């Protein structure tokens, strides 16, 4: 009887070790190395900013996202802003997206408190119309219109900051001299 129990325990222990080996061998998956950022994003000197529209009337100013983003990029001073996509190295298309059914900020507070609003930017190659990069910043929902506007402004400032970070050349570390 004792032999039977020992054999049973040995079998269970062996089975558990066989099951545990794949879990022990499975390491945390590693992220792939960063993919390259399209070269045009670093080399562009002239950009055209396009109004990608808005699905909501923000504070009675339908082009608010476009206006704020344009002002932010202009104040940054990195690019020459051109009046035509044909004259640009890149096209920045900015838009503000709201949930389907949201028709204005006041209605949002009554019926759409869990909705996600997004300031979006697409960077396009003006020659091929290919989207080279896309960035999204979320606008936090607020109970007061004044707070909602501050959150909108914060998201737009973050979008401009995202462009500053994206277009900065990656830091390279020099090899130590011997």
One Martini backbone bead per residue (centre of mass of N, CA, C, O) as a GRO file, in nm:
protein
  178
    1UNK     BB    1   0.059   0.062  -0.022
    2UNK     BB    2   0.301   0.252   0.006
    3UNK     BB    3   0.399   0.205  -0.280
    4UNK     BB    4   0.147   0.317  -0.423
    5UNK     BB    5   0.171   0.606  -0.309
    6UNK     BB    6   0.454   0.670  -0.413
    7UNK     BB    7   0.386   0.629  -0.711
    8UNK     BB    8   0.165   0.844  -0.725
    9UNK     BB    9   0.338   1.085  -0.640
   10UNK     BB   10   0.549   1.054  -0.865
   11UNK     BB   11   0.351   1.091  -1.099
   12UNK     BB   12   0.246   1.371  -1.021
   13UNK     BB   13   0.521   1.514  -1.016
   14UNK     BB   14   0.593   1.453  -1.310
   15UNK     BB   15   0.348   1.588  -1.437
   16UNK     BB   16   0.399   1.872  -1.320
   17UNK     BB   17   0.681   1.910  -1.451
   18UNK     BB   18   0.582   1.889  -1.746
   19UNK     BB   19   0.384   2.131  -1.727
   20UNK     BB   20   0.593   2.352  -1.614
   21UNK     BB   21   0.811   2.378  -1.835
   22UNK     BB   22   0.666   2.561  -2.046
   23UNK     BB   23   0.625   2.798  -1.844
   24UNK     BB   24   0.926   2.843  -1.776
   25UNK     BB   25   1.022   2.882  -2.080
   26UNK     BB   26   0.824   3.108  -2.091
   27UNK     BB   27   0.870   3.414  -2.183
   28UNK     BB   28   0.858   3.726  -2.205
   29UNK     BB   29   0.760   3.906  -2.446
   30UNK     BB   30   0.917   4.079  -2.689
   31UNK     BB   31   0.972   4.360  -2.830
   32UNK     BB   32   1.014   4.499  -3.103
   33UNK     BB   33   1.184   4.679  -3.285
   34UNK     BB   34   1.188   4.974  -3.405
   35UNK     BB   35   1.051   5.120  -3.653
   36UNK     BB   36   1.075   5.315  -3.906
   37UNK     BB   37   1.069   5.643  -3.985
   38UNK     BB   38   0.983   5.835  -4.214
   39UNK     BB   39   1.197   6.056  -4.362
   40UNK     BB   40   1.003   6.298  -4.423
   41UNK     BB   41   0.956   6.377  -4.124
   42UNK     BB   42   1.258   6.493  -4.092
   43UNK     BB   43   1.291   6.670  -4.383
   44UNK     BB   44   1.076   6.863  -4.359
   45UNK     BB   45   0.985   7.219  -4.436
   46UNK     BB   46   0.699   7.187  -4.574
   47UNK     BB   47   0.354   7.254  -4.486
   48UNK     BB   48   0.022   7.126  -4.496
   49UNK     BB   49  -0.285   7.219  -4.349
   50UNK     BB   50  -0.559   7.011  -4.290
   51UNK     BB   51  -0.913   6.992  -4.278
   52UNK     BB   52  -1.074   6.700  -4.148
   53UNK     BB   53  -1.270   6.781  -3.940
   54UNK     BB   54  -1.597   6.742  -3.771
   55UNK     BB   55  -1.849   6.568  -3.564
   56UNK     BB   56  -1.855   6.847  -3.402
   57UNK     BB   57  -1.972   7.133  -3.236
   58UNK     BB   58  -1.726   7.338  -3.112
   59UNK     BB   59  -1.836   7.608  -2.963
   60UNK     BB   60  -1.927   7.715  -3.260
   61UNK     BB   61  -1.644   7.586  -3.390
   62UNK     BB   62  -1.579   7.381  -3.648
   63UNK     BB   63  -1.245   7.470  -3.671
   64UNK     BB   64  -1.089   7.435  -3.399
   65UNK     BB   65  -0.875   7.218  -3.447
   66UNK     BB   66  -0.740   7.358  -3.683
   67UNK     BB   67  -0.676   7.631  -3.551
   68UNK     BB   68  -0.504   7.524  -3.311
   69UNK     BB   69  -0.297   7.361  -3.469
   70UNK     BB   70  -0.194   7.583  -3.651
   71UNK     BB   71  -0.095   7.768  -3.422
   72UNK     BB   72   0.103   7.565  -3.293
   73UNK     BB   73   0.285   7.524  -3.542
   74UNK     BB   74   0.353   7.818  -3.595
   75UNK     BB   75   0.481   7.877  -3.310
   76UNK     BB   76   0.711   7.674  -3.336
   77UNK     BB   77   0.877   7.721  -3.635
   78UNK     BB   78   0.977   7.471  -3.816
   79UNK     BB   79   0.777   7.555  -4.043
   80UNK     BB   80   0.656   7.605  -4.358
   81UNK     BB   81   0.355   7.741  -4.441
   82UNK     BB   82   0.139   7.635  -4.690
   83UNK     BB   83  -0.135   7.682  -4.936
   84UNK     BB   84  -0.036   7.404  -5.076
   85UNK     BB   85   0.016   7.071  -5.131
   86UNK     BB   86   0.212   7.106  -5.380
   87UNK     BB   87   0.427   7.278  -5.181
   88UNK     BB   88   0.466   7.023  -5.005
   89UNK     BB   89   0.617   6.768  -4.811
   90UNK     BB   90   0.361   6.777  -4.618
   91UNK     BB   91   0.053   6.651  -4.474
   92UNK     BB   92  -0.162   6.786  -4.225
   93UNK     BB   93  -0.436   6.611  -4.082
   94UNK     BB   94  -0.697   6.753  -3.896
   95UNK     BB   95  -0.915   6.618  -3.631
   96UNK     BB   96  -1.253   6.573  -3.484
   97UNK     BB   97  -1.386   6.312  -3.287
   98UNK     BB   98  -1.708   6.171  -3.241
   99UNK     BB   99  -1.969   6.028  -3.156
  100UNK     BB  100  -2.234   5.887  -3.260
  101UNK     BB  101  -2.488   6.146  -3.206
  102UNK     BB  102  -2.318   6.380  -3.148
  103UNK     BB  103  -2.411   6.745  -3.166
  104UNK     BB  104  -2.304   6.863  -2.884
  105UNK     BB  105  -2.188   6.962  -2.590
  106UNK     BB  106  -2.445   6.978  -2.411
  107UNK     BB  107  -2.547   6.685  -2.482
  108UNK     BB  108  -2.312   6.525  -2.366
  109UNK     BB  109  -2.375   6.557  -2.055
  110UNK     BB  110  -2.651   6.392  -2.073
  111UNK     BB  111  -2.566   6.119  -2.283
  112UNK     BB  112  -2.210   6.105  -2.319
  113UNK     BB  113  -2.007   6.033  -2.069
  114UNK     BB  114  -1.849   5.768  -2.222
  115UNK     BB  115  -1.721   5.914  -2.437
  116UNK     BB  116  -1.487   5.944  -2.711
  117UNK     BB  117  -1.253   6.189  -2.778
  118UNK     BB  118  -1.066   6.303  -3.080
  119UNK     BB  119  -0.749   6.398  -3.174
  120UNK     BB  120  -0.636   6.403  -3.514
  121UNK     BB  121  -0.342   6.284  -3.705
  122UNK     BB  122  -0.229   6.305  -4.041
  123UNK     BB  123   0.043   6.194  -4.238
  124UNK     BB  124   0.113   6.301  -4.570
  125UNK     BB  125   0.186   6.232  -4.894
  126UNK     BB  126   0.136   6.450  -5.159
  127UNK     BB  127   0.205   6.251  -5.401
  128UNK     BB  128   0.060   5.962  -5.288
  129UNK     BB  129  -0.141   5.974  -5.027
  130UNK     BB  130   0.011   5.851  -4.799
  131UNK     BB  131   0.011   5.728  -4.488
  132UNK     BB  132   0.275   5.777  -4.254
  133UNK     BB  133   0.105   5.894  -4.002
  134UNK     BB  134  -0.054   5.848  -3.669
  135UNK     BB  135  -0.237   6.058  -3.432
  136UNK     BB  136  -0.377   6.035  -3.091
  137UNK     BB  137  -0.595   6.235  -2.884
  138UNK     BB  138  -0.756   6.253  -2.588
  139UNK     BB  139  -1.062   6.372  -2.451
  140UNK     BB  140  -1.169   6.467  -2.165
  141UNK     BB  141  -1.430   6.439  -1.973
  142UNK     BB  142  -1.682   6.684  -1.870
  143UNK     BB  143  -1.922   6.873  -1.692
  144UNK     BB  144  -1.792   7.132  -1.792
  145UNK     BB  145  -1.735   7.340  -2.049
  146UNK     BB  146  -1.471   7.471  -1.948
  147UNK     BB  147  -1.325   7.199  -1.895
  148UNK     BB  148  -1.358   7.083  -2.175
  149UNK     BB  149  -1.189   7.302  -2.314
  150UNK     BB  150  -0.928   7.245  -2.163
  151UNK     BB  151  -0.907   6.952  -2.264
  152UNK     BB  152  -0.891   7.021  -2.560
  153UNK     BB  153  -0.638   7.202  -2.546
  154UNK     BB  154  -0.456   6.979  -2.430
  155UNK     BB  155  -0.478   6.783  -2.671
  156UNK     BB  156  -0.365   6.979  -2.884
  157UNK     BB  157  -0.092   7.025  -2.744
  158UNK     BB  158  -0.013   6.724  -2.757
  159UNK     BB  159  -0.009   6.703  -3.064
  160UNK     BB  160   0.221   6.901  -3.105
  161UNK     BB  161   0.420   6.750  -2.920
  162UNK     BB  162   0.425   6.491  -3.085
  163UNK     BB  163   0.566   6.628  -3.326
  164UNK     BB  164   0.821   6.710  -3.182
  165UNK     BB  165   0.905   6.420  -3.107
  166UNK     BB  166   0.893   6.285  -3.390
  167UNK     BB  167   1.094   6.508  -3.542
  168UNK     BB  168   1.308   6.419  -3.366
  169UNK     BB  169   1.593   6.301  -3.361
  170UNK     BB  170   1.744   6.041  -3.267
  171UNK     BB  171   1.931   5.934  -3.020
  172UNK     BB  172   2.279   5.900  -3.019
  173UNK     BB  173   2.543   5.696  -2.930
  174UNK     BB  174   2.859   5.724  -2.873
  175UNK     BB  175   3.147   5.584  -2.897
  176UNK     BB  176   3.391   5.514  -2.711
  177UNK     BB  177   3.702   5.624  -2.653
  178UNK     BB  178   4.038   5.477  -2.636
   0.00000   0.00000   0.00000
